[in-house]
Amino acid sequence: FEGETGPYVQYTHARACSVLRKSALDLNTDIDFTLLSDEASVEVIRLLMKFEEVVVLAHKNYEPHVIARYAVELAQAFNRFYHDNAILVEDNSLKQARLALVWASKTVIKKALYLVCVNAPEQM
């Protein structure tokens, strides 16, 4: 479950699912994303924004490994974010912003794994 492997990315997806199961993410509320200004959060957001570009590039060049490499990078960035930031904090606005980032990361990791025909388990 370490290094640049499929199981590492799968474990990251399962970890994000676990956090979301233990929380009360409310995607119907206004989320203050300006609270996600630390370096680890910004890196995850930057990578999330690149997903469409990565998929288009992989498709255009017939290179699915580009998506696999991206999934590893996103998993690594997410794990740094998870390590550096407590998710379930007292401040509800900050908690909702961090949970939304967890949800977005989980969703994109799952889609990236799907595109390279790898299962995204919710528990490991």
MOMO-V879575 format. One record per residue. N is the residue number from 0. RES is the residue in three letters. PHI is phi in whole degrees, 0 to 359 (* if undefined). OMEGA is omega as a letter, one per 40 degrees, with the letter a starting at -180 (NA if undefined). NEAR is the number of other C-alpha atoms within 10 Angstrom. Layout:
n->(N,N)
res->(RES,RES)
phi->(PHI,PHI)
omega->(OMEGA,OMEGA)
near->(NEAR,NEAR)
This chain:
n->(0,1,2,3,4,5,6,7,8,9,10,11,12,13,14,15,16,17,18,19,20,21,22,23,24,25,26,27,28,29,30,31,32,33,34,35,36,37,38,39,40,41,42,43,44,45,46,47,48,49,50,51,52,53,54,55,56,57,58,59,60,61,62,63,64,65,66,67,68,69,70,71,72,73,74,75,76,77,78,79,80,81,82,83,84,85,86,87,88,89,90,91,92,93,94,95,96,97,98,99,100,101,102,103,104,105,106,107,108,109,110,111,112,113,114,115,116,117,118,119,120,121,122,123)
res->(PHE,GLU,GLY,GLU,THR,GLY,PRO,TYR,VAL,GLN,TYR,THR,HIS,ALA,ARG,ALA,CYS,SER,VAL,LEU,ARG,LYS,SER,ALA,LEU,ASP,LEU,ASN,THR,ASP,ILE,ASP,PHE,THR,LEU,LEU,SER,ASP,GLU,ALA,SER,VAL,GLU,VAL,ILE,ARG,LEU,LEU,MET,LYS,PHE,GLU,GLU,VAL,VAL,VAL,LEU,ALA,HIS,LYS,ASN,TYR,GLU,PRO,HIS,VAL,ILE,ALA,ARG,TYR,ALA,VAL,GLU,LEU,ALA,GLN,ALA,PHE,ASN,ARG,PHE,TYR,HIS,ASP,ASN,ALA,ILE,LEU,VAL,GLU,ASP,ASN,SER,LEU,LYS,GLN,ALA,ARG,LEU,ALA,LEU,VAL,TRP,ALA,SER,LYS,THR,VAL,ILE,LYS,LYS,ALA,LEU,TYR,LEU,VAL,CYS,VAL,ASN,ALA,PRO,GLU,GLN,MET)
phi->(*,239,84,267,231,301,300,298,292,298,296,298,299,297,297,297,299,297,300,292,295,273,239,233,292,241,284,269,259,289,250,269,287,294,288,265,253,288,302,294,295,298,294,297,299,301,291,300,293,275,304,300,300,295,296,297,297,298,293,299,260,54,230,296,298,297,289,298,297,299,300,295,299,295,298,296,295,298,295,295,302,297,290,276,230,289,272,270,264,294,293,298,296,294,300,296,295,292,295,297,292,298,298,296,297,301,297,289,300,299,294,296,298,302,293,251,61,240,290,245,292,271,218,224)
omega->(i,i,a,a,i,i,i,i,i,i,i,i,i,i,i,i,i,i,a,i,a,a,i,i,i,a,i,i,i,a,a,a,i,i,a,a,i,a,a,i,a,i,i,i,i,i,i,a,a,a,a,i,i,a,i,i,i,i,a,a,a,a,a,i,i,i,i,i,i,a,i,i,i,i,i,i,i,a,i,i,a,i,a,a,i,a,a,a,a,a,a,i,i,i,a,i,a,i,i,i,i,a,i,i,i,a,a,i,i,i,i,i,i,a,i,i,i,i,i,a,i,i,i,NA)
near->(11,10,10,15,14,18,17,17,28,26,20,28,27,19,20,25,18,14,17,18,11,9,13,12,19,12,12,6,9,10,18,13,15,9,14,16,11,12,12,19,22,14,17,24,19,13,19,18,11,11,19,11,10,19,17,12,15,16,13,10,9,10,12,17,11,16,23,24,15,20,28,22,16,26,25,19,21,26,18,16,22,19,11,13,14,12,20,17,12,9,8,12,16,20,20,25,22,26,23,19,22,24,19,16,24,25,16,19,28,21,18,25,21,12,14,14,10,16,14,23,15,17,13,12)
